[in-house]
Amino acid sequence: MELAINVTDLNFSWNKNSSFCLSIADWQVSCGQKVFLYGQSGSGKSTLLNLLSGVVAGYSGELRVLQQDLTALSGAQRDSFRAKNIGIIFQQFNLLPYLNGLQNIQLAQYFASRSSSQNKQLLGQITEKLQLSKVLLNQSAGTMSVGQQQRIAVARALINQPKLIIADEPTSALDSELRDQFIELLLSVASESTVIFVSHDKGLATHFEVSYDLAALQGVKSL
C-alpha cells in the first residue's frame, strides 16, 4: 500500500547543547489511515509535527511525506508543498480575529496559490457538512464561540483537498461530549485524507484505526 509517511532513522535536536532529541528508527503510515498519536507533555509531539509539515528541517535520516523527500526541497518549496498538500488544525485554531469565517477559510487557498472561484463547489460541500451558515461565514472570527471557530478551522484545513491532515491537540479546550462530536465530524469530512491526530489524552484512541505512543516509537518505555 502507498505510504503517506515513511520515517527511517530520524534524529533531530534543536541544538548541540539540547538534552532533548527526537529519534524514530522506523515508522510508516499508509495513505488514508486515521492515526492517533499519543504523547505526554515534552515528549516531542509538536517537534514531530513541525518536521512532518516541513516547518522545521535540519534532521538526519529519511523522512518522506506523501512520497516527497523533504530534504530535497528548499524552504520556499516546503512552504508551497505544505500549503498544497497538508491541512493543519492547530490547538488554538490560529484564526485571524478581524477576518470573517469565509476569509479565514480562503486564506488557505491564497497560500496554495488557488483562486477562491476554483473551489466554490467544494466550499459549498464543506460548509454544508460542517453546518456553517452564511451568517456565520460573514461573522468575524473574534466574535465566534469556541465550537464555531473549530468548525471554521476544519473547513480551512480541508479547502485545498489535502492528502494529509495534521490535528495538533484540537480538542484540549472541549468537554468530553463536544470533544467526541468534533472527532467524529473531522473523521467524516476528512474521509479521503490521511489523518494524524495528536493528543496527550489516551482515551481518544478508540476513535481511530491505529494508535501510536510517541515514547514507544522512540524506543522509550512509558512510565
C-alpha positions as CSV (number, residue, x, y, z in Angstrom):
1,M,0.0,0.0,0.0
2,E,1.2,3.5,-0.8
3,L,2.7,5.3,2.2
4,A,1.7,8.8,3.4
5,I,4.5,8.9,5.9
6,N,7.8,7.0,5.8
7,V,10.3,7.5,8.6
8,T,13.7,5.8,8.8
9,D,16.4,6.5,11.3
10,L,15.1,10.0,12.0
11,N,17.1,12.1,14.5
12,F,16.5,15.7,15.4
13,S,17.6,18.1,18.2
14,W,17.2,21.8,18.5
15,N,20.8,22.4,19.1
16,K,24.0,20.6,20.2
17,N,23.5,21.5,23.8
18,S,19.9,20.4,24.0
19,S,19.1,17.5,26.2
20,F,16.1,16.6,24.0
21,C,16.5,14.5,20.9
22,L,13.6,13.1,18.8
23,S,14.7,9.7,17.5
24,I,12.5,7.4,15.5
25,A,14.1,4.3,13.8
26,D,11.1,3.2,11.8
27,W,7.5,4.4,11.3
28,Q,5.1,4.2,8.4
29,V,1.6,5.5,7.9
30,S,-0.5,4.2,4.9
31,C,-2.4,6.6,2.7
32,G,-5.9,7.1,4.0
33,Q,-5.2,5.8,7.5
34,K,-6.8,7.6,10.5
35,V,-4.0,7.7,13.1
36,F,-3.9,8.7,16.8
37,L,-0.6,9.7,18.1
38,Y,-0.2,9.9,21.9
39,G,2.5,11.7,23.8
40,Q,2.9,13.3,27.2
41,S,3.9,16.9,27.5
42,G,7.5,17.4,26.4
43,S,7.7,14.1,24.5
44,G,8.3,15.8,21.2
45,K,4.8,15.8,19.7
46,S,5.0,19.4,18.4
47,T,8.5,18.8,17.2
48,L,7.4,15.7,15.1
49,L,4.5,17.6,13.6
50,N,6.8,20.5,12.7
51,L,9.1,18.0,10.9
52,L,6.2,16.3,9.1
53,S,4.8,19.6,7.9
54,G,8.2,20.9,6.8
55,V,8.1,23.8,9.2
56,V,11.4,22.6,10.7
57,A,14.3,21.0,8.9
58,G,17.9,20.1,9.9
59,Y,17.3,16.4,10.8
60,S,19.2,13.3,9.9
61,G,17.8,10.2,8.5
62,E,14.9,9.8,6.0
63,L,11.6,11.5,6.2
64,R,9.2,11.2,3.3
65,V,5.8,12.8,3.4
66,L,3.4,11.9,0.6
67,Q,6.3,10.3,-1.3
68,Q,8.3,13.5,-1.1
69,D,11.7,13.7,0.4
70,L,11.5,17.0,2.3
71,T,15.3,17.4,2.4
72,A,15.2,17.8,-1.4
73,L,13.1,21.0,-1.1
74,S,14.2,24.5,-0.3
75,G,12.4,26.4,2.5
76,A,10.1,28.1,-0.1
77,Q,9.4,24.8,-1.8
78,R,8.5,23.2,1.6
79,D,6.1,26.1,2.3
80,S,4.4,25.5,-1.1
81,F,4.3,21.8,-0.6
82,R,2.7,22.2,2.8
83,A,0.1,24.7,1.5
84,K,-1.0,22.4,-1.3
85,N,-0.9,19.0,0.3
86,I,-1.2,19.4,4.1
87,G,-4.1,20.7,6.2
88,I,-3.3,21.7,9.7
89,I,-5.7,22.2,12.6
90,F,-3.9,24.0,15.4
91,Q,-4.6,23.7,19.1
92,Q,-5.6,27.4,19.3
93,F,-7.1,27.4,15.8
94,N,-4.9,30.3,14.6
95,L,-7.8,32.2,13.0
96,L,-7.4,35.9,12.3
97,P,-10.0,37.5,14.6
98,Y,-10.5,40.6,12.4
99,L,-11.4,38.4,9.3
100,N,-14.7,36.7,8.9
101,G,-15.2,33.0,8.7
102,L,-15.1,32.8,4.9
103,Q,-12.0,35.0,4.7
104,N,-10.2,32.7,7.2
105,I,-11.0,29.7,5.1
106,Q,-9.9,31.4,1.9
107,L,-6.5,32.2,3.4
108,A,-5.6,28.6,2.9
109,Q,-6.5,28.9,-0.8
110,Y,-4.3,32.1,-1.1
111,F,-1.2,30.4,0.3
112,A,-1.7,27.4,-2.0
113,S,-2.0,29.9,-5.0
114,R,-5.5,28.8,-5.7
115,S,-8.3,31.2,-6.5
116,S,-11.5,31.1,-4.4
117,S,-13.6,30.5,-7.6
118,Q,-11.7,27.2,-8.3
119,N,-13.1,25.6,-5.2
120,K,-16.5,27.2,-5.0
121,Q,-18.4,23.9,-5.2
122,L,-16.1,22.2,-2.7
123,L,-16.5,25.2,-0.3
124,G,-20.3,24.7,-0.5
125,Q,-20.0,21.0,0.2
126,I,-17.6,21.5,3.2
127,T,-19.7,24.3,4.8
128,E,-22.8,22.2,4.4
129,K,-21.2,19.2,6.1
130,L,-19.8,21.4,8.9
131,Q,-23.1,23.3,9.3
132,L,-21.5,26.7,8.6
133,S,-24.3,29.1,7.7
134,K,-23.9,32.2,5.6
135,V,-24.4,34.3,8.7
136,L,-21.6,32.5,10.5
137,L,-19.3,32.7,7.4
138,N,-19.8,36.5,7.4
139,Q,-19.2,36.8,11.1
140,S,-15.8,37.9,12.4
141,A,-13.8,35.1,13.9
142,G,-13.1,37.1,17.1
143,T,-16.8,37.0,18.0
144,M,-17.3,33.3,17.4
145,S,-17.7,30.6,20.1
146,V,-15.0,28.0,20.5
147,G,-17.1,25.4,18.7
148,Q,-17.7,27.8,15.8
149,Q,-14.0,28.6,15.5
150,Q,-13.2,24.9,15.5
151,R,-15.5,24.3,12.5
152,I,-14.0,27.2,10.6
153,A,-10.5,25.8,11.3
154,V,-11.6,22.4,10.0
155,A,-13.0,24.0,6.8
156,R,-9.8,25.9,6.3
157,A,-7.8,22.6,6.7
158,L,-10.0,20.9,4.1
159,I,-10.5,23.5,1.5
160,N,-7.4,22.6,-0.6
161,Q,-8.4,18.9,-0.5
162,P,-5.2,17.9,1.3
163,K,-3.9,14.4,1.2
164,L,-2.7,14.7,4.8
165,I,-4.4,16.4,7.7
166,I,-2.5,17.1,10.9
167,A,-4.5,17.9,14.0
168,D,-2.5,19.2,17.0
169,E,-4.4,18.8,20.3
170,P,-7.6,20.4,18.7
171,T,-9.9,19.2,21.4
172,S,-8.0,20.2,24.5
173,A,-10.4,23.1,25.3
174,L,-13.6,21.0,24.9
175,D,-15.6,18.9,27.3
176,S,-16.0,15.2,26.7
177,E,-19.2,15.4,24.7
178,L,-18.1,18.2,22.4
179,R,-14.7,16.5,22.0
180,D,-16.2,13.3,20.8
181,Q,-18.6,15.1,18.4
182,F,-15.7,17.1,17.0
183,I,-13.6,14.0,16.3
184,E,-16.4,12.2,14.6
185,L,-17.1,15.2,12.5
186,L,-13.5,15.6,11.5
187,L,-13.1,12.0,10.5
188,S,-16.4,12.0,8.5
189,V,-15.5,15.1,6.4
190,A,-11.8,14.0,6.0
191,S,-12.7,10.5,4.8
192,E,-10.4,10.8,1.8
193,S,-7.4,12.1,3.6
194,T,-4.7,10.6,5.8
195,V,-5.3,12.0,9.3
196,I,-2.7,12.3,12.1
197,F,-4.5,13.3,15.3
198,V,-2.2,14.2,18.2
199,S,-3.2,14.4,21.9
200,H,-2.0,13.7,25.4
201,D,-5.3,12.0,26.2
202,K,-5.0,8.3,25.6
203,G,-8.8,7.9,25.9
204,L,-9.3,9.3,22.4
205,A,-7.5,6.4,20.7
206,T,-10.8,4.5,20.4
207,H,-11.9,6.8,17.6
208,F,-9.1,5.9,15.3
209,E,-8.0,2.9,13.2
210,V,-4.5,2.8,14.7
211,S,-2.7,4.4,17.6
212,Y,0.9,5.0,18.4
213,D,2.7,6.1,21.7
214,L,5.4,8.5,20.7
215,A,7.6,7.2,23.5
216,A,7.3,3.7,22.1
217,L,8.1,4.9,18.6
218,Q,11.4,6.3,20.1
219,G,12.1,3.0,21.9
220,V,11.4,4.6,25.3
221,K,9.5,2.6,27.9
222,S,6.4,4.5,29.2
223,L,6.3,5.2,32.9
